[in-house]
């Protein structure tokens, strides 16, 4: 299989580690504080959002857009533990070495016990709460700006279970990545604050003639479009498909991830989903190599899609 030249697009552990290291030191790290701040809007109507941002493919933070949600006004870690304490979850699922199965109540207890200990931050990523603790959904109303999501037409109403909660400890990091399947990202901050760095779809990181990373080119290229911002409770981020993003938790944090498929990206979406499903069915070894840290996550996503489409996976093994 041809090797991806742009390291930002690779999913092997060495590439992920090299890119993350670039955020800690060197030309890219030096560029972060100088990066412009994203555009922020308050009181934006749905029609304005469509015309000024979605149609233009421009990221924006909608300040206080979800400030009246019950979750933003009332949620605490202890309160969630009382409501969903026995629900099984996978903590640190984005790391093949750190991932562990537990319950949500035990997860909250671990957060408390490890606070200030110097241990690596604990993070519950991509918790599909609608399938395991659906009563939480009433505290997070549907976003009216997300009504264009074509996945409901494609997969049926079950696609709404794609909503995910991201719950983690201060210092937690989600490494730079593009969301899969050419979907737009909407992220509502419920509790705590997150620092985001984003880069445009044309950002490239390649190796120089001596095999070193050409971080100067990444930092200075107009196509990189490096931008930074902080999401606070009630804020909602709109990030168009294929934009890179990296997140740092500035405090213990709860956020809602909401994916939206723009019909304009339908062909890319179908091609990527089918390619991944075929790889899972026909060549898992290669997929495990190219997605070494995220293989289990990819498998989980594939099973979720099969469930949404009412596909009996057991028949594929006959």
C-alpha positions in Angstrom: 0.0 0.0 0.0 1.4 3.5 -0.9 2.7 5.3 2.1 0.9 8.6 2.9 3.4 11.5 2.5 1.5 13.9 4.7 2.3 12.9 8.3 -0.9 14.7 9.5 -2.9 12.1 7.8 -1.1 9.0 9.1 -2.6 7.0 12.0 0.4 4.9 13.0 1.8 5.4 16.5 5.2 6.8 15.4 3.6 9.5 13.2 1.0 10.4 15.9 3.8 10.8 18.4 6.0 12.9 16.1 3.2 15.3 15.4 2.3 15.6 19.1 5.9 16.3 19.9 5.9 19.1 17.4 3.2 20.8 19.5 5.5 20.7 22.5 8.7 22.2 21.0 10.1 23.7 17.8 8.7 26.0 15.2 5.2 24.8 15.5 5.1 25.2 19.2 6.5 28.7 18.8 3.7 29.5 16.4 0.9 28.6 18.7 0.8 31.7 20.8 1.0 33.9 17.7 -1.8 32.0 16.0 -5.0 34.2 15.3 -8.1 33.5 17.4 -11.1 32.0 15.7 -14.1 34.2 14.8 -16.7 34.2 17.6 -20.4 35.1 17.2 -23.2 35.6 19.7 -27.0 35.5 18.8 -26.4 34.1 15.4 -29.6 33.0 13.6 -29.8 29.7 11.7 -30.1 31.5 8.4 -27.0 33.6 9.1 -25.0 30.5 10.1 -26.0 28.7 6.9 -25.0 31.6 4.7 -21.9 33.0 6.4 -20.3 29.8 7.7 -21.7 26.5 6.5 -21.9 27.5 2.8 -18.5 29.1 3.0 -16.8 26.3 4.9 -15.7 28.7 7.7 -15.2 27.6 11.3 -16.9 29.7 14.0 -17.5 29.6 17.7 -21.1 30.4 18.7 -20.8 32.0 22.1 -23.4 30.9 24.6 -25.4 29.1 22.0 -26.2 26.2 24.4 -26.1 28.2 27.6 -29.7 27.4 28.4 -29.3 23.6 28.1 -30.1 21.8 31.4 -26.8 20.0 31.1 -24.8 23.3 31.0 -26.8 24.7 33.9 -26.9 21.7 36.2 -24.5 18.9 35.4 -21.7 17.8 37.8 -19.5 14.7 37.8 -21.1 13.4 41.0 -24.6 14.0 39.6 -23.8 12.0 36.4 -22.3 9.2 38.5 -25.6 8.9 40.4 -27.6 8.8 37.1 -25.3 6.4 35.1 -23.0 4.9 37.7 -23.4 1.3 36.6 -23.1 1.9 32.9 -20.1 0.2 31.3 -17.6 2.5 29.6 -14.1 2.3 28.1 -11.7 4.8 29.5 -8.7 6.1 27.4 -10.0 4.2 24.4 -7.7 6.1 22.0 -4.7 4.4 23.5 -4.2 0.6 22.9 -2.1 0.4 26.0 -4.1 2.6 28.4 -7.6 1.5 27.4 -9.6 -0.2 30.2 -13.1 -1.3 30.8 -14.9 0.0 33.8 -18.2 1.6 34.9 -19.1 5.3 34.7 -19.3 5.5 38.5 -15.8 3.9 38.9 -14.5 6.3 36.2 -15.7 9.4 38.3 -14.1 7.8 41.4 -10.8 7.4 39.5 -10.9 11.1 38.5 -11.2 12.1 42.1 -8.6 9.7 43.4 -6.0 10.7 40.8 -6.5 14.5 41.0 -3.2 16.3 41.6 -1.3 13.0 41.8 0.8 13.7 38.7 -0.5 10.6 37.0 -1.5 10.8 33.3 -5.0 12.4 32.9 -8.0 10.1 32.7 -10.2 10.6 29.6 -13.5 9.0 28.6 -13.6 9.5 24.8 -16.5 9.0 22.4 -19.0 7.8 25.0 -22.2 6.9 23.0 -24.4 7.7 25.9 -27.7 7.4 23.9 -27.3 3.7 23.7 -26.2 3.1 27.3 -27.6 6.0 29.4 -30.3 7.5 27.1 -32.0 9.6 29.8 -29.1 12.1 29.5 -30.4 13.1 26.1 -33.2 15.2 27.4 -30.6 17.6 29.0 -29.0 18.3 25.6 -31.6 19.5 23.1 -31.0 19.1 19.3 -29.1 22.0 17.8 -31.3 23.8 15.2 -28.2 24.6 13.1 -27.5 20.8 12.8 -30.7 20.0 11.0 -28.9 19.7 7.7 -27.2 16.4 8.8 -27.8 14.0 5.9 -27.0 10.9 7.9 -30.6 10.6 9.1 -31.6 10.3 5.4 -28.9 7.8 4.8 -29.0 5.6 7.9 -32.4 6.4 9.5 -33.2 7.9 12.8 -30.8 5.7 14.6 -28.0 7.9 13.3 -28.8 10.3 16.1 -27.0 7.8 18.5 -23.8 9.2 17.0 -23.8 11.9 19.6 -20.8 11.4 21.9 -19.8 12.7 25.3 -16.2 13.5 26.0 -15.5 13.6 29.7 -11.9 14.1 31.0 -9.5 15.4 33.5 -7.5 18.6 33.4 -4.4 18.1 31.2 -6.0 15.5 28.9 -5.1 15.8 25.2 -6.8 14.7 22.0 -4.0 14.6 19.5 -4.2 16.4 16.1 -6.5 14.6 13.7 -9.2 14.9 11.1 -12.6 13.4 11.9 -13.3 10.4 9.7 -16.0 10.1 7.0 -15.9 13.7 5.8 -18.4 14.9 8.5 -18.6 18.4 10.0 -17.9 18.7 13.7 -20.1 20.5 16.2 -18.9 20.5 19.7 -20.9 21.9 22.6 -19.0 22.6 25.8 -21.0 21.7 28.9 -18.6 22.0 31.8 -15.0 23.2 32.1 -12.9 24.7 29.4 -10.9 23.3 26.4 -8.1 24.9 24.4 -8.4 24.0 20.7 -5.9 24.3 17.9 -7.2 23.9 14.4 -5.6 23.7 10.9 -7.2 23.8 7.5 -7.7 20.7 5.2 -4.7 21.8 3.1 -2.2 21.6 6.0 0.7 19.4 5.2 3.7 18.1 7.2 6.3 16.3 5.2 9.8 15.1 5.9 12.8 17.1 4.7 15.7 15.8 2.6 17.4 14.3 5.7 14.3 12.6 7.1 13.5 15.3 9.6 10.0 17.0 9.9 9.7 20.2 7.9 7.9 22.0 10.7 9.0 25.4 9.3 7.0 24.8 6.1 3.9 23.7 8.2 4.1 26.7 10.4 4.5 29.3 7.7 2.3 27.9 4.9 -0.9 29.9 4.2 -2.7 26.6 3.7 -2.1 25.6 7.3 -4.6 28.2 8.6 -3.5 27.6 12.2 -6.1 29.0 14.6 -6.6 28.8 18.4 -9.5 29.4 20.8 -11.0 28.3 24.1 -14.4 26.8 24.4 -16.3 27.7 27.6 -19.6 26.2 29.0 -22.4 27.0 26.6 -20.2 27.6 23.6 -20.7 25.6 20.4 -18.0 25.1 17.8 -18.7 24.5 14.1 -15.8 23.0 12.3 -16.2 22.0 8.6 -15.3 18.6 7.3 -11.6 17.6 7.1 -10.3 20.4 9.3 -7.6 19.2 11.7 -8.0 19.8 15.4 -6.1 19.2 18.6 -7.7 19.7 22.1 -6.2 20.3 25.6 -8.4 20.2 28.7 -7.7 23.3 30.7 -9.9 21.9 33.6 -12.0 18.9 34.2 -14.3 18.9 31.3 -17.5 17.6 29.7 -18.3 18.2 26.1 -20.8 17.0 23.6 -19.6 15.9 20.1 -22.2 16.1 17.3 -21.3 15.0 13.8 -23.1 16.4 10.7 -22.9 15.1 7.2 -23.3 17.8 4.6 -25.0 16.4 1.5 -22.2 18.0 -0.6 -19.8 15.5 1.0 -22.0 12.5 0.6 -19.9 10.7 -2.1 -16.7 11.0 0.0 -18.5 9.8 3.1 -19.9 6.7 1.4 -16.5 5.9 -0.2 -14.7 6.2 3.1 -17.2 4.2 5.1 -17.3 1.4 2.6 -13.5 1.3 2.3 -13.2 1.0 6.1 -15.9 -1.7 6.3 -14.3 -3.7 3.4 -10.9 -3.4 5.1 -12.4 -4.8 8.4 -14.0 -7.6 6.5 -11.1 -8.5 4.1 -7.8 -7.2 5.5 -7.9 -6.5 9.2 -4.1 -7.0 9.5 -3.4 -4.0 7.2 -6.0 -1.9 9.0 -4.4 -2.7 12.3 -1.0 -1.6 11.0 -2.2 1.7 9.5 -4.5 2.5 12.5 -2.4 0.9 15.3 -3.7 3.1 18.1 -7.2 3.5 16.8 -8.0 0.0 15.5 -10.4 -0.9 18.4 -12.2 2.4 17.9 -12.5 1.7 14.1 -14.0 -1.7 14.9 -16.5 -0.2 17.4 -17.5 2.4 14.8 -18.0 -0.3 12.2 -20.2 -2.3 14.5 -22.2 0.8 15.4 -22.8 1.5 11.7 -23.9 -2.2 11.1 -26.4 -1.9 13.9 -27.8 1.4 12.5 -28.3 -0.3 9.1 -29.7 -3.5 10.7 -26.9 -5.6 9.3 -26.4 -9.0 11.0 -22.6 -9.2 11.2 -22.7 -12.9 12.1 -23.8 -13.7 8.6 -20.6 -12.2 7.3 -18.7 -14.9 9.0 -20.6 -17.8 7.5 
